[in-house]
């Protein structure tokens, strides 16, 4: 059997990677009666193949022809963290993936380019660490964005503030973040004093998969080293010219955490593009969602409608205008992303603008206005 050696010790049991009765039932449900089938979990996804941990060790696996035919989009490709149904036909050097088990969660981002398809960064994650440095003022708008994406994934977000030793007032920074990370744990950490590392480790208990997201230079690799108790990930200083970080981690992979849990490190995200925020937006902005219940109109856009509970809260200084602007920005991005893949929404948007232009032309004819 073609088993790939790994620096990470591999147990003969999948339970340490999160295998449970739930996954066992799903495995039985998606497969056939072929006794050669066996489960595995993607520890690293490469182009055209994956490395999957199985009860035999870590194996190279490729997609079966039947699975390729069932592809609907790039979202259906196996991602790090996916649970698989695999088999090894006689004469094949690599195992074949015949099914991807239904995901419990999927952290998805929109393509930063022009493609309308999204990209699954991490699958079956239980806890998402939203990692941000606070040597300066915390970027509240980016934190709001990543919280919305984390909630949308189906995982539970935890904000981890790094470089507290470089902050002039770390408690003030935490307080500011807590004002936008409503209902979310916010943890302060410092690589110098190892402060907060034990608190973060407590989330990575046996059977739990955690993932890290955040901008380059946020200290994710340093945090990974602290969690694992070893120099697993290389770290680099931020650039002196612009203060921005460099990409250190270049792959997404599962790493066993000593004492329990599985950790997934991800490359720094230079541009987090929205893909879908059907429920994540309200979860990340529960204050606005609650205020919206006071609006006179159910379809209120919280801009200039009369009787808007959200605008009233801003006027009463119970809600910041910056937070509402951030909400509107993410909402617009989500609509644009949806329109790229939803012909119905595109047609509706075209119809709406035709009505607006027709109305404007009619108004110009009545008033005699000819434009510039």
C-alpha positions in Angstrom: 0.0 0.0 0.0 1.4 3.4 -1.0 1.4 5.2 2.3 3.0 8.7 2.5 5.3 9.2 5.5 4.6 12.1 7.7 6.4 14.0 10.4 3.1 14.0 12.4 2.6 10.8 14.3 -0.4 8.9 12.9 -2.5 6.8 15.2 -4.1 3.6 14.0 -7.4 5.2 15.0 -9.2 8.0 13.2 -10.9 9.1 16.4 -8.1 11.5 17.2 -8.9 13.2 13.9 -12.5 13.6 14.8 -14.1 10.4 13.6 -17.4 9.8 15.4 -20.6 7.8 15.2 -22.1 10.6 13.1 -19.3 10.3 10.5 -19.6 6.5 10.6 -23.4 6.7 9.8 -22.8 9.2 7.0 -20.1 6.9 5.6 -22.5 4.0 5.6 -25.2 6.1 4.0 -23.2 7.5 1.0 -21.4 4.3 0.0 -22.2 0.9 -1.5 -21.8 -2.5 0.0 -18.2 -2.7 -1.4 -16.1 -4.2 1.5 -13.0 -2.5 0.0 -14.3 1.0 0.9 -12.8 2.7 3.9 -12.9 6.2 5.5 -10.3 8.9 5.4 -9.9 12.6 6.2 -8.1 15.1 4.0 -5.1 16.4 5.9 -3.8 18.4 2.9 -5.4 19.1 -0.5 -3.0 19.4 -3.5 -3.9 20.0 -7.1 -5.3 16.8 -8.5 -4.9 14.8 -5.4 -5.0 14.8 -1.6 -3.2 13.4 1.4 -5.7 11.6 3.6 -5.3 10.0 6.9 -6.8 6.5 7.2 -6.4 3.7 9.6 -3.5 2.5 7.5 -1.6 5.8 7.8 -1.4 8.8 5.4 -2.2 7.9 1.8 -2.2 9.8 -1.5 -5.7 9.7 -3.0 -7.2 10.9 -6.3 -10.7 11.5 -7.4 -12.5 8.6 -9.1 -13.9 9.1 -12.6 -17.5 8.7 -11.3 -16.9 11.5 -8.7 -15.5 13.8 -11.3 -18.6 13.4 -13.4 -20.8 14.5 -10.5 -18.9 17.8 -10.0 -21.2 20.8 -10.1 -18.6 23.5 -9.2 -15.2 24.0 -7.5 -17.1 23.9 -4.2 -17.5 20.2 -4.7 -13.8 19.5 -4.8 -12.3 17.8 -1.7 -10.9 20.4 0.8 -8.7 20.1 3.8 -10.8 18.7 6.6 -13.2 16.7 4.4 -14.2 13.2 5.3 -14.0 10.7 2.4 -15.1 7.3 1.3 -12.1 5.7 -0.4 -11.1 2.5 -2.1 -8.0 1.0 -3.6 -8.7 -1.0 -6.9 -6.3 -3.8 -7.7 -3.3 -2.5 -9.6 -3.7 1.2 -8.5 -0.8 2.9 -6.8 -3.1 5.6 -5.3 -6.4 5.2 -3.5 -9.5 6.5 -5.2 -12.1 8.9 -3.7 -15.6 7.6 -4.5 -17.5 10.1 -2.2 -17.1 13.2 0.0 -19.2 12.9 3.1 -21.7 15.8 3.6 -19.9 18.6 5.3 -20.9 19.7 8.8 -19.4 23.1 8.1 -17.4 24.8 5.3 -15.4 27.9 5.5 -15.9 29.5 2.1 -14.6 32.6 0.5 -15.4 34.2 -2.8 -12.8 34.2 -5.5 -10.7 37.4 -5.2 -10.6 37.5 -9.0 -13.3 37.6 -11.6 -14.5 34.0 -11.2 -18.0 33.6 -9.8 -17.2 30.4 -8.0 -16.3 30.2 -4.4 -13.4 28.3 -2.8 -13.7 26.1 0.3 -10.8 26.9 2.5 -11.6 24.5 5.3 -14.3 21.8 5.8 -15.8 20.3 9.0 -14.3 22.9 11.3 -15.8 23.3 14.7 -14.0 26.5 15.9 -12.6 29.3 13.7 -9.9 31.4 15.3 -10.2 34.9 13.8 -6.6 36.1 14.4 -5.7 39.8 14.5 -2.7 41.7 15.7 -3.1 44.7 18.0 0.3 46.4 18.0 -1.8 49.2 16.5 -5.5 49.9 16.5 -7.5 46.7 15.7 -9.1 46.6 12.3 -12.7 46.3 13.4 -14.1 46.3 9.9 -12.0 43.4 8.9 -12.9 41.5 12.1 -16.6 42.1 11.3 -16.1 40.7 7.8 -14.3 37.6 9.0 -16.8 37.0 11.8 -19.6 37.1 9.2 -17.8 34.5 7.0 -17.0 32.3 10.1 -20.6 32.3 11.2 -21.8 31.5 7.7 -19.4 28.5 7.6 -21.3 26.8 10.4 -18.4 26.9 12.9 -18.1 28.9 16.1 -15.8 31.9 15.8 -13.3 33.0 18.5 -11.4 36.2 18.1 -7.7 35.8 19.1 -5.8 39.1 19.5 -2.1 38.7 19.1 1.0 40.8 19.9 -0.6 42.2 23.1 2.9 42.9 24.3 3.3 45.5 21.5 0.0 47.2 22.3 -0.1 50.5 24.2 -3.3 49.4 25.9 -4.3 45.8 25.1 -7.3 45.9 27.4 -8.7 48.9 25.5 -8.1 47.0 22.2 -10.0 44.0 23.5 -12.8 46.2 24.7 -13.1 47.8 21.3 -13.2 44.4 19.6 -15.8 43.1 22.0 -18.1 46.0 20.9 -18.2 44.4 17.4 -17.7 40.7 18.2 -21.0 40.4 20.0 -21.5 36.9 21.6 -18.0 35.9 20.6 -15.1 35.0 23.0 -12.2 37.5 22.6 -8.8 36.2 23.8 -5.6 38.3 24.3 -2.3 36.5 23.5 1.4 37.4 23.5 4.3 35.5 22.0 6.7 37.1 24.4 4.9 36.1 27.7 3.0 33.1 26.3 -0.1 34.9 27.7 -3.4 33.5 26.5 -1.9 30.3 24.9 -3.5 28.0 27.5 -6.8 29.7 27.0 -6.6 29.1 23.3 -5.5 25.5 23.8 -8.6 24.8 25.8 -10.7 25.2 22.6 -8.7 22.4 20.8 -10.0 19.5 22.8 -10.3 15.9 21.6 -12.7 15.6 18.7 -12.7 19.3 17.9 -11.2 20.8 14.7 -10.1 24.4 14.8 -8.9 26.6 12.0 -7.0 29.9 11.9 -7.8 32.8 9.6 -6.5 36.3 9.5 -4.2 38.7 7.6 -0.6 38.1 6.8 1.7 39.0 9.7 -1.1 38.5 12.3 1.0 35.9 14.1 -0.9 32.8 13.1 2.3 30.7 12.7 3.6 31.9 16.1 0.2 30.9 17.6 0.4 27.5 15.9 3.9 27.0 17.4 2.6 27.9 20.9 -0.3 25.5 20.6 1.9 22.7 19.4 4.8 23.4 21.8 7.3 23.2 18.9 8.6 25.3 16.0 6.3 23.7 13.5 5.7 26.8 11.4 8.3 29.2 10.1 7.8 32.8 11.2 9.0 36.0 9.6 9.0 39.7 10.7 6.6 42.1 9.1 8.0 44.3 6.3 9.5 47.5 7.7 8.4 49.5 4.7 4.7 49.2 5.1 4.2 47.2 8.2 2.4 44.4 6.3 3.1 40.7 6.9 4.5 38.2 4.6 2.9 34.9 3.7 4.7 32.3 5.7 2.2 29.4 5.6 1.6 28.3 2.0 -0.6 25.2 2.5 -3.7 24.3 4.5 -3.1 21.1 6.5 -4.4 19.3 9.6 -2.0 19.1 12.5 -2.6 17.1 15.7 -2.6 19.2 18.9 -0.8 17.5 21.8 -3.4 16.5 24.4 -6.3 16.5 21.9 -7.9 18.3 19.0 -6.9 19.0 15.4 -5.7 22.3 14.1 -5.8 23.6 10.6 -3.5 26.3 9.6 -4.3 28.4 6.6 -2.3 30.9 4.5 -2.8 34.5 5.3 -5.6 36.0 3.3 -4.7 39.2 1.6 -8.2 39.9 0.4 -11.2 38.1 2.0 -13.9 38.2 -0.6 -17.5 37.5 0.3 -19.1 34.5 -1.3 -22.4 33.8 0.6 -23.8 35.4 3.7 -27.3 34.0 3.9 -27.2 33.8 7.7 -23.7 34.9 8.7 -24.5 38.6 8.3 -27.2 38.6 10.9 -25.1 36.4 13.2 -22.1 38.8 13.0 -24.4 41.9 13.4 -27.0 40.7 15.9 -27.5 44.3 17.2 -28.6 45.5 13.8 -30.8 42.4 13.3 -32.5 43.1 16.6 -33.0 46.8 15.8 -34.4 45.9 12.4 -37.4 44.3 14.2 -38.4 47.8 15.2 -38.5 49.1 11.6 -41.9 50.1 10.2 -41.4 48.3 7.0 -40.3 44.6 6.8 -38.1 45.2 3.8 -36.4 48.3 5.2 -32.9 48.9 3.9 -31.9 51.0 6.9 -31.0 54.0 4.8 -33.7 56.7 4.4 -37.0 54.9 5.0 -39.3 56.5 7.6 -39.7 54.7 10.9 -36.3 52.8 10.6 -35.3 51.4 14.0 -31.6 51.1 12.9 -31.3 54.7 11.8 -33.1 55.8 15.0 -30.5 54.0 17.0 -27.7 55.8 15.2 -29.4 59.1 15.9 -29.7 58.2 19.5 -26.0 57.2 19.5 -26.9 53.6 20.4 -25.2 52.3 17.2 -22.3 53.7 15.3 -22.7 54.8 11.7 -19.4 53.1 10.9 -20.8 49.7 12.0 -24.0 50.2 9.8 -21.8 51.2 6.9 -19.8 48.0 7.3 -23.0 46.0 7.4 -24.2 47.7 4.2 -20.9 47.1 2.5 -20.9 43.4 3.2 -24.6 43.2 2.2 -23.8 44.7 -1.2 -20.8 42.4 -1.7 -23.0 39.4 -0.9 -25.6 40.5 -3.4 -23.0 41.0 -6.1 -21.5 37.6 -5.4 -24.9 35.9 -5.6 -25.7 37.7 -8.9 -22.6 36.1 -10.4 -24.1 32.7 -10.0 -27.8 33.3 -9.9 -29.4 34.1 -13.3 -32.7 35.0 -11.6 -31.1 37.7 -9.4 -29.2 39.1 -12.4 -32.4 39.3 -14.4 -34.2 41.0 -11.5 -31.4 43.5 -11.2 -31.5 44.3 -14.9 -35.3 44.7 -14.8 -35.1 47.0 -11.8 -32.6 49.3 -13.5 -34.7 49.3 -16.7 -37.6 50.6 -14.7 -35.4 53.2 -13.1 -34.0 54.4 -16.4 -37.5 54.4 -18.0 -38.8 56.5 -15.1 -35.9 59.0 -15.4 -36.4 59.4 -19.2 -40.1 60.0 -18.7 -39.4 62.6 -16.0 -36.9 64.3 -18.4 -39.4 64.5 -21.2 -42.0 66.0 -18.9 -39.6 68.6 -17.6 -37.8 69.3 -20.8 -34.4 68.4 -19.2 -31.9 67.2 -21.8 -28.9 66.4 -19.6 -25.4 67.7 -19.9 
